Amino acid sequence: MRTRFILIQTSHAGNVGGTARAMKVMGFDDLVLVAPRWANVLRREETIQRASGANDVLAKARIVDTLDEALDGVDHLCATAMTPRDFGPPTRSPREHFRQLLAGASEGTADGAPGRPGGVAFLFGSERFGMRNEDVYRCHACLSIPTDPSFGSLNLAAAVQLIAYDWRLALGPMAGGVAPASAGPRLADAASVAGMLEHLERALVAIDFLDPMAPKKLMPRLNQMFNRAALQEEEIHILRGVAKAMLETAARSKR
């Protein structure tokens, strides 16, 4: 689903960079600035520093003069404002609204959406005066982040981060899920486990822990224990190293 973050009349360059970073870590890259204070805000040093590696988001970002231009291709608008407006769209928490939105609203619901939109935009107002009523009125919903009522003013980039996180969470598999930091470990195959057990058995005999004439159920029990452990290849190497050291120690003691 196309997702756009729109900053309206942003006054601090650092917040543009912080927004780019917040978007990138959540997998979004469509940023539009409407009439920012600085015409060169995307190239300012403070912006680039606060982006902290999200330079590709900045490079793709667009600056436009009006909100109409920013909304090209967008079907569903979400305002972000602390204070509900009279005669404005319904005010909901992000997660509540995202659940309803992705479930597909039927004709005649509060926001009038007939189904899943093709493009969603999140609007963020100026740090100095927030969002204008006329901008909020154009939206299908007003998202209110559930902050402490006595101190609910969020930094712009922090608000973007929270909305981007909740939206990614709502999208679930469509957003790609949670990517592991590295490739998962490789489990040892049955042949590797069997080879390790044979090596370990010889070592246990060498140190007189296992009597080969009366082995009882030791090796089958060890086999089951290691199967439950779902050993990784690296762990097989460690156990073989232990077995090798046991054999070498037993050989030296018998000289």
Backbone hydrogen bonds, N-H to C=O, Kabsch-Sander energy under -0.5 kcal/mol:
donor,donor_aa,acceptor,acceptor_aa,energy
2,R,118,G,-1.4
4,R,120,V,-2.6
5,F,30,D,-2.7
6,I,4,R,-0.5
6,I,122,F,-3.0
7,L,32,V,-2.3
8,I,6,I,-0.5
8,I,124,F,-3.1
9,Q,7,L,-0.6
9,Q,34,V,-3.4
13,A,11,S,-0.5
15,N,12,H,-0.8
16,V,12,H,-0.8
16,V,13,A,-0.8
17,G,13,A,-1.7
18,G,14,G,-2.7
19,T,15,N,-2.1
20,A,16,V,-2.1
21,R,17,G,-2.2
22,A,18,G,-2.5
23,M,19,T,-2.5
24,K,20,A,-2.4
25,V,21,R,-2.2
26,M,22,A,-0.7
26,M,23,M,-0.9
27,G,24,K,-1.6
28,F,23,M,-2.6
31,L,29,D,-0.9
32,V,5,F,-2.4
33,L,62,R,-3.0
34,V,7,L,-3.1
35,A,33,L,-0.7
35,A,64,V,-2.9
37,R,10,T,-2.9
39,A,37,R,-0.5
41,V,38,W,-1.4
43,R,40,N,-2.1
44,R,40,N,-0.7
44,R,41,V,-0.6
48,I,44,R,-2.2
49,Q,45,E,-2.6
50,R,46,E,-2.3
51,A,47,T,-1.7
52,S,48,I,-1.0
52,S,49,Q,-0.6
54,A,51,A,-1.0
57,V,54,A,-0.6
58,L,54,A,-1.5
59,A,55,N,-2.6
60,K,56,D,-1.4
61,A,57,V,-1.2
62,R,31,L,-1.9
64,V,33,L,-2.8
70,A,66,T,-1.2
71,L,67,L,-1.3
72,D,69,E,-1.1
74,V,71,L,-2.3
75,D,119,G,-2.2
76,H,119,G,-2.1
78,C,121,A,-2.3
79,A,141,A,-2.6
80,T,123,L,-0.8
81,A,79,A,-0.5
81,A,143,L,-1.1
88,G,85,R,-1.9
92,R,90,P,-0.5
92,R,142,C,-2.3
97,H,93,S,-2.4
98,F,94,P,-2.8
99,R,95,R,-2.1
100,Q,96,E,-1.7
101,L,97,H,-2.9
102,L,98,F,-2.6
103,A,99,R,-1.5
104,G,100,Q,-0.8
104,G,101,L,-0.7
109,T,106,S,-1.5
112,G,109,T,-0.9
120,V,2,R,-2.9
121,A,76,H,-2.4
122,F,4,R,-2.5
123,L,78,C,-3.0
123,L,121,A,-0.5
124,F,6,I,-2.5
125,G,80,T,-0.5
126,S,130,G,-1.7
130,G,126,S,-2.2
135,D,132,R,-0.7
136,V,132,R,-2.1
137,Y,133,N,-2.7
138,R,134,E,-0.5
138,R,135,D,-0.7
139,C,136,V,-2.0
140,H,77,L,-2.0
141,A,77,L,-1.1
142,C,90,P,-2.7
143,L,79,A,-3.5
143,L,141,A,-0.6
144,S,92,R,-2.5
144,S,142,C,-0.5
145,I,143,L,-0.6
147,T,145,I,-2.0
151,F,148,D,-1.8
154,L,152,G,-0.7
159,A,155,N,-2.5
160,V,156,L,-2.3
161,Q,157,A,-2.2
162,L,158,A,-2.1
163,I,159,A,-2.4
164,A,160,V,-2.9
165,Y,161,Q,-2.3
166,D,162,L,-2.5
167,W,163,I,-2.5
168,R,164,A,-2.3
169,L,165,Y,-2.7
170,A,166,D,-2.3
171,L,167,W,-2.2
172,G,168,R,-1.5
174,M,171,L,-1.9
175,A,172,G,-2.0
176,G,173,P,-1.4
177,G,172,G,-1.2
179,A,177,G,-0.6
187,L,185,P,-0.5
188,A,231,L,-3.1
193,V,189,D,-1.9
194,A,190,A,-2.5
195,G,191,A,-2.4
196,M,192,S,-2.3
197,L,193,V,-2.4
198,E,194,A,-2.2
199,H,195,G,-2.1
200,L,196,M,-2.7
201,E,197,L,-2.6
202,R,198,E,-1.9
203,A,199,H,-1.7
204,L,200,L,-2.6
205,V,201,E,-2.0
206,A,202,R,-2.1
207,I,203,A,-1.6
208,D,205,V,-1.5
209,F,204,L,-2.5
210,L,204,L,-1.7
214,A,211,D,-1.3
218,L,215,P,-1.7
221,R,217,K,-2.2
222,L,218,L,-2.5
223,N,219,M,-2.7
224,Q,220,P,-2.3
225,M,221,R,-2.5
226,F,222,L,-2.6
227,N,223,N,-2.0
228,R,224,Q,-2.3
229,A,225,M,-1.4
230,A,226,F,-0.6
230,A,227,N,-0.9
231,L,226,F,-0.8
233,E,186,R,-2.2
236,I,232,Q,-1.8
237,H,233,E,-1.8
238,I,234,E,-1.8
239,L,235,E,-2.4
240,R,236,I,-2.4
241,G,237,H,-2.0
242,V,238,I,-2.1
243,A,239,L,-2.4
244,K,240,R,-2.6
245,A,241,G,-2.2
246,M,242,V,-2.3
247,L,243,A,-2.3
248,E,244,K,-2.3
249,T,245,A,-2.4
250,A,246,M,-2.4
251,A,247,L,-2.2
252,R,248,E,-2.0
253,S,249,T,-1.9
254,K,250,A,-0.8
254,K,251,A,-0.5
255,R,252,R,-1.1
